[in-house]
Amino acid sequence: MSKVIAHRGAWKNTQVPQNSLAALQHAARLGCYGSEFDVHMAADSGLVISHDHVIQNVAIEKSTSAELAAVKLANGEALPTLEAYLNAGKKHKKMRLVLEIKASQLGKERSLALAEQCVRMVRKTKTRAQVDYISFDYDVCQKVKELDPAAPVAYLNGDKTPAEVAAAGLYGLDYHHSVFKKNENWIEEAKQQKLTLNVWTVNDRSLMEWFLERKVDFITTDEPELLLEMTK
């Protein structure tokens, strides 16, 4: 049975902010297999959790860690640092922490530096056994594998065949549902290549059913409550 990944935590039906520590806790409380989150790097190399490059009119990559620490989420939480997020996540040892490394808007070098800093922080917090890495940037995926060959790393962008992803030594395909609908043969090809299959962001019941029938490994959703009910 496909496993449930909460997209940016379990936030939609709990009225908490995306990518917040509260959303992470809700995902754990629900019993999700994993919780996905997004990481950016501040101007001084601090690591914070946010989907967007700009949060509350603050440009993350052009701001210091101290400036970002002043940003409050809608529930009153401070903008989480990666260290705080991983330390909170490791209290839920059965849950995977699916770490998306966001490509820098300031160039490839910063994207690769972010990958390096993420791997370092995962080691520092002793969460290697829980963390999966994902990125839209193929070079970032390969950088993580170079830094930690045992790390599970999946590619997000949808433009590589299963054979290409397998040849790069990556763990799996983590593609938008439209990519798999267009290239349904990739599902079987990925299984033959011993790659994992994750699909995002699946919020519609009929689409969930389509992927459940095809036995993908993971389904990433903003509706973990619904998908958990369907996979009981």
QUIVENTA-V579922 format. One record per residue. N is the residue number from 1. RES is the residue in one small letter. OMEGA is omega in degrees with one decimal (none if undefined). Layout:
N:RES:OMEGA ; N:RES:OMEGA
This chain:
1:m:178.6 ; 2:s:-179.9 ; 3:k:-171.9 ; 4:v:173.6 ; 5:i:178.1 ; 6:a:-176.0 ; 7:h:-174.3 ; 8:r:-176.5 ; 9:g:177.0 ; 10:a:-171.6 ; 11:w:-168.1 ; 12:k:-176.7 ; 13:n:-178.7 ; 14:t:178.9 ; 15:q:172.0 ; 16:v:-177.6 ; 17:p:172.5 ; 18:q:174.5 ; 19:n:177.2 ; 20:s:174.3 ; 21:l:177.7 ; 22:a:178.8 ; 23:a:175.4 ; 24:l:-179.2 ; 25:q:178.6 ; 26:h:178.2 ; 27:a:178.4 ; 28:a:-178.8 ; 29:r:178.8 ; 30:l:-176.2 ; 31:g:176.9 ; 32:c:176.6 ; 33:y:-178.9 ; 34:g:175.5 ; 35:s:-177.5 ; 36:e:179.2 ; 37:f:-172.4 ; 38:d:-175.6 ; 39:v:173.8 ; 40:h:178.6 ; 41:m:178.4 ; 42:a:-178.8 ; 43:a:-179.4 ; 44:d:175.8 ; 45:s:171.7 ; 46:g:-175.3 ; 47:l:-178.6 ; 48:v:-177.8 ; 49:i:176.2 ; 50:s:174.5 ; 51:h:-174.6 ; 52:d:177.4 ; 53:h:179.1 ; 54:v:178.5 ; 55:i:-178.1 ; 56:q:178.8 ; 57:n:177.1 ; 58:v:178.6 ; 59:a:-171.5 ; 60:i:-173.6 ; 61:e:-179.5 ; 62:k:-177.6 ; 63:s:177.4 ; 64:t:176.9 ; 65:s:179.8 ; 66:a:178.3 ; 67:e:-179.5 ; 68:l:178.7 ; 69:a:179.9 ; 70:a:179.9 ; 71:v:178.1 ; 72:k:175.0 ; 73:l:-174.7 ; 74:a:180.0 ; 75:n:177.9 ; 76:g:176.5 ; 77:e:166.7 ; 78:a:173.4 ; 79:l:-173.6 ; 80:p:167.3 ; 81:t:177.1 ; 82:l:-179.5 ; 83:e:179.6 ; 84:a:-178.2 ; 85:y:180.0 ; 86:l:178.4 ; 87:n:175.2 ; 88:a:-178.2 ; 89:g:-175.5 ; 90:k:172.8 ; 91:k:179.4 ; 92:h:-167.2 ; 93:k:-179.0 ; 94:k:-175.4 ; 95:m:175.1 ; 96:r:176.4 ; 97:l:-171.0 ; 98:v:-168.6 ; 99:l:175.8 ; 100:e:175.9 ; 101:i:-176.5 ; 102:k:178.0 ; 103:a:180.0 ; 104:s:172.5 ; 105:q:-176.7 ; 106:l:174.1 ; 107:g:-175.8 ; 108:k:-177.5 ; 109:e:179.2 ; 110:r:176.1 ; 111:s:-179.5 ; 112:l:176.4 ; 113:a:176.6 ; 114:l:177.9 ; 115:a:-179.5 ; 116:e:-180.0 ; 117:q:178.8 ; 118:c:179.3 ; 119:v:179.4 ; 120:r:-178.4 ; 121:m:176.6 ; 122:v:176.7 ; 123:r:-177.8 ; 124:k:-177.2 ; 125:t:178.9 ; 126:k:179.4 ; 127:t:-178.3 ; 128:r:-176.4 ; 129:a:-176.7 ; 130:q:-168.2 ; 131:v:165.5 ; 132:d:178.0 ; 133:y:173.9 ; 134:i:176.0 ; 135:s:172.1 ; 136:f:-176.6 ; 137:d:-176.1 ; 138:y:178.9 ; 139:d:177.1 ; 140:v:177.6 ; 141:c:-179.1 ; 142:q:177.6 ; 143:k:178.7 ; 144:v:179.0 ; 145:k:177.9 ; 146:e:-177.3 ; 147:l:-179.2 ; 148:d:-174.5 ; 149:p:-178.7 ; 150:a:-175.1 ; 151:a:172.6 ; 152:p:-177.8 ; 153:v:178.5 ; 154:a:-175.6 ; 155:y:-170.7 ; 156:l:-161.5 ; 157:n:172.7 ; 158:g:-176.0 ; 159:d:178.0 ; 160:k:177.5 ; 161:t:174.9 ; 162:p:-179.7 ; 163:a:179.6 ; 164:e:-179.5 ; 165:v:178.4 ; 166:a:-179.1 ; 167:a:178.9 ; 168:a:178.9 ; 169:g:179.4 ; 170:l:-172.4 ; 171:y:-176.0 ; 172:g:171.7 ; 173:l:178.4 ; 174:d:-168.0 ; 175:y:173.9 ; 176:h:-175.7 ; 177:h:-179.1 ; 178:s:179.2 ; 179:v:179.7 ; 180:f:177.0 ; 181:k:-179.7 ; 182:k:-177.5 ; 183:n:-174.3 ; 184:e:179.2 ; 185:n:178.8 ; 186:w:-179.8 ; 187:i:179.5 ; 188:e:179.2 ; 189:e:179.3 ; 190:a:178.1 ; 191:k:178.5 ; 192:q:179.1 ; 193:q:-179.0 ; 194:k:175.5 ; 195:l:172.7 ; 196:t:-179.9 ; 197:l:173.0 ; 198:n:-179.1 ; 199:v:-178.3 ; 200:w:-29.9 ; 201:t:-167.8 ; 202:v:-176.1 ; 203:n:-175.5 ; 204:d:-176.3 ; 205:r:-177.0 ; 206:s:177.6 ; 207:l:174.6 ; 208:m:-179.4 ; 209:e:-179.4 ; 210:w:-178.7 ; 211:f:174.8 ; 212:l:178.5 ; 213:e:-177.4 ; 214:r:171.5 ; 215:k:171.3 ; 216:v:-175.2 ; 217:d:-173.9 ; 218:f:172.2 ; 219:i:179.2 ; 220:t:-170.6 ; 221:t:169.4 ; 222:d:-177.3 ; 223:e:-176.9 ; 224:p:-179.7 ; 225:e:179.5 ; 226:l:-177.0 ; 227:l:176.6 ; 228:l:177.6 ; 229:e:-178.1 ; 230:m:-177.0 ; 231:t:178.8 ; 232:k:none
